[in-house]
Amino acid sequence: MKRRILFLFLVAALAIVQLPPPVLAATPEISTNASYHWGEVITINGSKFDAWTSVAISLWRNEVFIQPLGQVDNCDQNGAFTFTTTVAAEWTPGTYRIVANSLTGSASVTFELIATVDHIIITPLTAAIVAGGSQTYTATAYDGLGNSWGVTSQTSFSISPDGSVVGSNVSASIAGPHLVTGLYIGKSATASLQVNPATLDHFAFATISSPKIATLSFTVTITALDPHGNQQTGFSGTVDLSASNGGVTPSTSGSFTAGVWIGTLAVNEEGAGVTLRAQNGSAFGSSNAILVKPAMFTVTLPLTPGWNLISVPVITGLSPDELFAALPAGWQFYAWDAAAQAYIMKKDIPQVLVGSGYWLKLPGTSPLPFPVTGIAASTVIRVNLIPGWNMIGTSWPTPMAWSALRVEKDGLSKTLGEAVAAGWVKNKLWQYVGGVYANVGYGYWLQVNLSCTLVLPPP
């Protein structure tokens, strides 16, 4: 009985102290300005939080937590508070969200961080890559106060004078200085990029004129190149030299200077479509095809009884007596001294020269075709012309067009016809046969008004 009375007492007591259900607070709210600039104070006003509760304030961007901003220890009796902080320099422009959290509720508000761009900088400011390589750049924007933020992904990059760009990655294949430009909302910045040659890949010959004469040296230029066609300026070695029809002399070049060798060589054998080859290890290169003529030519001088105005269009290196030793006894030979306007006897002529005219008197009554064997000239022949009469000859072992001749004076070069029009030479050639060709073995008189130089091309 006592136990039952006690139970009823406890139940009655509990009924007396039971509390009414809690009244839920209104949804919390916070507010702030729609936008801020660096260095400005952010003011956050909160309301409808529980009275006297504490509130944690944090900063978010794109649903990513950035940092805590601080804490309100106690809201007032109305659940309101005011919180201030300053826009930090490391915050980049964009949309941010401020979140206020308490034990019983939370609220958030967004604002825009607006920056006025004063200038941008792209880095690295100077860089060097190997041709075919690439360099990655970053772009940073600055306001007038020196605050900065990264804008690489929003920056448009370009490179000049050549190259390509993918995002912020810049590449180029042509060696030399380049300029990289970054452009962000109307602000631009530049950086220098040096593109250096890649490793040696092959060789290139400068174009070789054709034809050439076997065994006679001529000049070649060979350049070391990387895979992209850049001059490999670091190459200072030598190359093995050869020809598609056999050997050349020399068979090895001299040392390259800054990736280039300029030297002379001779092809040992005649041939058509001959190409030269330069090789160093696995790197090689070939020239354009050229015609290589035989080293020795035999031309026939059409001698007739009496006086003949002749020329010898091949190099013999012989004196008149040596060259014409097979002529019948009694022949005579004279050269012309244009400066003195007088003849020179054969005993005073050390060598019969290409490009000069001579008088040869043949005794007897019968024509005598006279063969002369020598080397064709491989370079231009220059004959100094003196005011007055000059005796000239041909430089080709085959008929030579008069249009191939040039006359030079005071740095100017003219055709024979132009030189006549300019008053340098007279419009007369004695023993001018046919009007179009200078015939093999003939000499010619040319009257000259002004000192100049006759340029006879090689065959």
C-alpha positions in Angstrom: 0.0 0.0 0.0 2.8 2.4 0.9 4.6 1.7 -2.4 1.5 2.5 -4.4 1.0 5.8 -2.6 4.7 6.7 -3.2 4.4 6.0 -7.0 1.3 8.2 -7.3 3.2 11.0 -5.6 6.2 10.8 -7.9 3.9 10.9 -11.0 2.1 13.9 -9.6 5.4 15.6 -8.9 6.7 15.0 -12.5 3.5 16.4 -13.9 4.0 19.6 -11.9 7.7 20.4 -13.2 7.2 19.4 -16.9 8.2 22.4 -19.3 6.3 23.6 -22.3 7.8 22.7 -25.8 10.6 25.2 -26.9 9.7 28.0 -29.3 11.9 27.8 -32.4 13.7 31.0 -33.4 13.2 32.7 -36.8 15.5 31.8 -39.6 18.8 33.7 -39.1 19.9 36.4 -41.6 23.1 38.3 -42.4 23.7 41.1 -44.8 26.6 43.1 -46.3 27.4 45.2 -49.3 27.2 43.7 -52.8 30.8 44.5 -53.6 34.1 45.5 -52.1 37.6 46.5 -53.2 40.9 45.5 -51.6 41.6 47.2 -48.3 38.0 48.1 -47.6 36.2 47.1 -44.4 33.5 44.5 -44.7 30.6 45.1 -42.4 28.3 42.2 -41.7 25.0 42.6 -39.9 23.3 39.6 -38.4 19.7 39.2 -37.1 17.2 36.6 -36.0 19.9 34.5 -34.2 19.3 33.2 -30.7 19.8 35.8 -28.0 23.2 35.8 -26.3 24.5 33.0 -28.6 27.9 33.0 -30.3 28.3 33.1 -34.1 31.4 31.9 -36.1 32.0 33.8 -39.3 33.9 32.2 -42.3 34.7 32.9 -45.9 33.9 30.6 -48.8 34.3 30.6 -52.6 32.7 28.2 -55.1 31.6 26.1 -52.1 35.2 25.8 -51.0 36.2 27.0 -47.5 38.8 29.7 -47.7 39.4 30.8 -44.1 37.7 31.7 -40.8 37.1 35.5 -40.4 36.4 35.5 -36.7 33.6 35.0 -34.0 30.8 37.0 -32.5 30.9 36.0 -28.8 27.4 37.1 -28.0 24.4 38.3 -30.0 22.3 40.9 -28.2 19.0 40.1 -26.6 17.4 40.4 -30.0 19.7 37.9 -31.6 21.5 40.6 -33.6 25.2 41.4 -34.1 27.6 43.5 -36.2 30.9 42.1 -37.4 33.7 43.8 -39.3 36.8 42.6 -41.2 39.0 43.9 -43.9 39.4 42.6 -47.5 42.7 40.8 -47.5 45.3 41.3 -50.3 45.5 37.6 -51.0 41.8 37.4 -51.9 41.5 37.3 -55.7 38.7 39.1 -57.6 35.5 37.1 -57.9 32.3 36.1 -56.0 32.6 35.2 -52.3 30.2 33.8 -49.7 30.2 34.8 -46.0 28.8 32.1 -43.7 27.6 32.8 -40.1 27.1 29.6 -38.0 25.6 29.3 -34.5 24.5 26.3 -32.5 21.0 26.8 -33.6 21.2 28.2 -37.1 23.2 29.6 -39.9 23.0 32.2 -42.7 25.1 33.3 -45.6 25.5 36.2 -48.0 27.5 36.8 -51.1 29.6 39.7 -52.3 31.8 40.5 -55.3 35.4 41.4 -54.9 36.1 44.0 -57.6 39.6 44.9 -58.6 40.7 47.7 -61.0 43.6 46.3 -63.0 46.5 48.7 -63.2 48.9 46.4 -65.0 49.9 42.7 -65.4 53.2 40.9 -65.4 53.9 37.6 -67.2 56.7 35.4 -65.9 59.4 34.3 -66.5 60.4 37.7 -67.9 63.4 36.1 -69.7 63.7 32.5 -70.7 65.5 30.3 -73.2 64.4 27.0 -74.9 65.8 24.7 -77.5 64.1 24.8 -80.9 61.0 22.6 -80.8 60.7 23.0 -77.0 58.2 25.0 -74.9 57.9 27.4 -72.0 55.0 27.8 -69.6 54.0 31.3 -68.5 52.0 32.6 -65.6 50.2 36.0 -65.5 49.6 38.1 -62.4 47.4 41.2 -62.3 48.1 44.2 -60.1 45.9 47.1 -58.9 47.2 50.6 -58.2 48.0 49.7 -54.6 50.3 46.8 -55.4 47.7 44.1 -54.6 48.0 41.1 -57.0 46.2 38.0 -58.1 46.7 35.3 -60.6 45.0 35.6 -63.9 46.9 33.0 -66.0 43.8 31.1 -67.1 42.1 34.3 -68.2 45.1 35.7 -70.1 45.6 35.3 -73.8 49.2 34.6 -74.7 50.9 35.1 -78.1 54.4 34.8 -79.5 56.2 36.6 -82.3 57.7 36.5 -84.9 56.7 32.8 -85.0 55.7 30.0 -82.8 52.5 28.5 -81.3 50.5 28.8 -78.1 48.4 26.3 -76.2 46.9 27.9 -73.2 49.9 29.4 -71.3 52.3 27.0 -73.0 54.4 28.7 -75.7 56.6 26.9 -78.2 58.8 27.8 -81.2 61.0 26.0 -83.7 62.9 28.8 -85.4 66.0 30.0 -83.6 66.4 33.6 -82.5 64.9 36.1 -80.2 61.1 36.0 -79.7 58.6 38.1 -77.8 55.9 36.6 -75.7 52.8 38.8 -75.0 50.1 38.3 -72.4 46.8 40.2 -72.7 44.2 40.4 -69.9 41.2 42.7 -70.0 43.0 45.3 -72.1 46.3 45.2 -70.2 49.3 43.6 -71.8 52.8 42.5 -70.7 55.8 41.1 -72.6 58.6 38.7 -71.9 61.6 37.7 -73.9 62.2 34.2 -75.1 65.4 33.1 -76.7 65.1 30.0 -79.0 68.4 28.2 -79.4 69.2 25.7 -82.1 68.7 22.0 -81.3 71.3 19.4 -81.8 73.0 18.8 -85.2 70.7 17.0 -87.6 72.0 17.5 -91.2 74.0 19.8 -93.5 73.0 22.0 -96.4 75.0 23.2 -99.3 74.5 26.7 -100.8 73.5 26.4 -104.4 76.4 25.6 -106.6 76.5 27.1 -110.1 76.9 24.7 -113.0 78.9 23.6 -115.0 82.2 23.0 -113.2 85.5 21.7 -114.6 86.9 18.4 -113.2 90.0 18.9 -111.0 89.5 22.7 -110.9 88.7 24.1 -107.5 85.6 26.1 -106.8 84.1 27.6 -103.6 81.3 25.8 -101.6 79.4 26.9 -98.5 78.1 24.2 -96.1 75.9 25.0 -93.1 75.2 22.7 -90.1 71.5 22.6 -89.3 69.3 21.3 -86.5 66.1 19.2 -87.2 64.1 22.5 -87.7 66.5 24.0 -90.2 68.2 26.4 -87.8 71.9 27.0 -88.2 73.7 24.9 -85.5 76.0 27.6 -84.4 77.7 25.4 -81.9 79.0 23.0 -84.5 82.8 23.4 -85.0 83.8 20.0 -86.3 84.6 18.9 -89.9 82.8 16.9 -92.5 83.8 14.1 -94.9 83.4 15.3 -98.5 82.6 13.2 -101.5 80.9 13.3 -104.9 78.2 11.0 -106.4 80.6 10.1 -109.2 83.7 9.6 -107.0 86.0 11.6 -104.9 86.7 15.3 -104.3 89.8 17.1 -103.3 90.1 17.6 -100.4 88.1 14.8 -98.9 87.7 16.5 -95.5 86.6 20.0 -94.8 88.2 22.5 -92.5 86.7 23.3 -89.1 83.3 24.9 -89.2 82.9 28.4 -87.6 79.6 29.0 -85.9 78.1 26.2 -87.9 79.4 27.2 -91.4 82.3 26.2 -93.5 83.3 28.1 -96.7 86.1 26.5 -98.6 87.2 25.2 -102.0 87.2 21.8 -103.4 87.5 20.1 -106.8 85.5 17.2 -108.3 88.0 14.6 -109.5 86.0 13.2 -112.4 83.7 14.6 -115.0 80.0 13.6 -115.0 76.4 14.8 -115.4 74.0 15.3 -112.4 76.9 15.2 -109.9 76.0 15.9 -106.3 78.4 16.6 -103.5 77.9 15.1 -100.0 79.0 16.3 -96.6 78.8 13.9 -93.6 79.7 13.9 -89.9 78.5 10.8 -88.1 74.8 10.2 -88.9 74.3 13.8 -90.0 74.7 14.4 -93.8 73.6 16.6 -96.6 73.8 16.8 -100.4 74.2 19.6 -102.9 72.2 20.4 -106.0 73.1 18.5 -109.1 75.8 20.0 -111.3 77.5 19.2 -114.6 81.2 18.5 -114.3 83.0 19.0 -117.6 86.2 17.3 -118.6 89.3 19.0 -117.2 91.0 19.4 -120.5 89.6 20.9 -123.7 91.0 20.8 -127.2 90.1 23.7 -129.4 91.1 24.3 -133.0 92.4 27.6 -134.1 91.3 28.3 -137.8 94.7 29.6 -139.0 95.0 30.8 -142.6 98.2 31.9 -144.5 99.2 35.4 -143.5 98.0 37.4 -140.5 95.4 35.9 -138.1 93.8 37.8 -135.2 93.4 35.0 -132.7 92.7 34.2 -129.1 93.3 31.1 -127.0 90.2 30.3 -124.9 91.8 27.6 -122.7 94.4 27.9 -120.0 97.7 26.4 -121.2 100.3 28.2 -119.0 102.6 28.2 -122.0 104.5 30.9 -123.8 104.0 31.5 -127.5 107.1 29.5 -128.4 105.9 26.6 -126.3 102.3 26.7 -127.5 103.0 27.1 -131.2 106.2 25.1 -131.5 104.6 22.8 -134.0 103.9 25.6 -136.5 106.0 25.8 -139.7 109.2 27.8 -139.4 108.8 31.5 -139.9 105.6 32.1 -138.0 105.3 35.4 -136.1 103.4 36.4 -133.0 102.5 39.7 -131.4 100.5 41.0 -128.5 99.1 44.5 -128.0 100.1 46.9 -125.2 96.9 49.0 -124.8 98.5 51.4 -122.4 101.4 52.2 -124.8 99.2 51.6 -127.9 102.1 49.5 -129.3 102.9 45.9 -130.1 104.8 43.4 -128.0 107.1 40.9 -129.6 106.6 37.2 -128.7 109.9 37.0 -126.9 108.5 39.5 -124.4 105.3 37.6 -123.9 105.7 35.1 -121.0 102.3 33.4 -121.3 99.4 33.3 -123.7 96.4 34.5 -121.7 92.7 33.7 -121.9 90.7 36.8 -122.8 93.5 38.5 -124.8 93.8 38.9 -128.6 97.0 38.2 -130.5 98.4 38.6 -134.0 99.8 35.3 -135.5 101.3 35.2 -139.0 101.3 31.8 -140.7 103.8 31.2 -143.4 102.9 29.2 -146.5 99.9 29.1 -148.7 97.6 26.5 -147.1 95.1 26.9 -144.2 96.2 25.1 -141.0 93.6 24.1 -138.4 95.8 24.2 -135.3 94.7 22.2 -132.1 95.3 23.7 -128.7 94.7 21.7 -125.5 94.2 23.3 -122.1 91.9 23.8 -119.1 88.7 25.8 -119.4 88.5 28.8 -117.1 86.5 28.1 -113.9 86.2 31.7 -112.8 85.5 35.0 -114.5 88.4 36.5 -116.6 88.9 40.3 -116.1 90.6 42.3 -118.8 91.6 45.9 -118.0 90.5 48.1 -120.9 92.5 51.3 -121.6 91.2 54.3 -123.6 92.2 53.6 -127.2 92.4 50.3 -129.0 92.4 47.0 -127.1 92.8 43.5 -128.4 90.5 41.0 -126.7 89.7 37.3 -126.9 87.1 34.8 -125.8 87.1 32.7 -122.6 85.0 29.8 -123.7 86.1 26.7 -125.7 82.7 26.9 -127.3 81.0 29.8 -129.0 80.3 32.6 -126.5 77.3 34.9 -126.8 78.3 38.6 -126.7 75.4 39.2 -124.3 77.3 37.1 -121.7 80.0 39.7 -121.5 79.9 42.5 -118.9 81.7 45.8 -118.6 82.4 47.3 -115.2 83.3 50.8 -114.2 83.1 52.7 -110.9 81.1 49.9 -109.3 78.6 49.7 -112.1 78.1 46.6 -114.3 76.7 46.9 -117.8 76.2 44.7 -120.9 78.4 45.4 -123.9 75.5 47.2 -125.5 74.8 49.3 -122.4 78.5 50.2 -122.1 78.3 51.5 -125.7 75.2 53.5 -124.8 77.0 54.9 -121.8 79.9 56.0 -123.9 82.4 53.7 -122.2 83.3 51.8 -125.3 82.9 52.4 -129.1 80.2 50.5 -131.0 82.8 48.7 -133.2 84.5 45.3 -133.0 87.0 44.5 -135.7 86.6 40.9 -137.0 83.1 40.8 -135.5 81.7 37.7 -137.1 78.0 37.0 -137.4 77.0 39.7 -134.8 75.8 37.2 -132.2 78.7 35.0 -131.2 82.3 35.5 -130.4 83.8 32.6 -132.4 86.3 30.2 -130.8 89.9 31.0 -131.6 89.3 34.6 -132.9 90.6 37.8 -131.5 88.9 41.2 -131.7 89.8 44.9 -131.7 87.7 47.0 -129.3 88.0 50.7 -129.1 87.5 52.1 -125.6 86.7 55.7 -124.5 87.1 55.4 -120.7 89.1 53.1 -118.5 87.0 50.1 -117.5 87.1 46.3 -117.1 85.8 43.6 -119.5 84.4 40.7 -117.6 84.4 37.3 -119.4 82.3 34.6 -117.7 83.6 31.0 -117.3 82.0 28.5 -119.6 
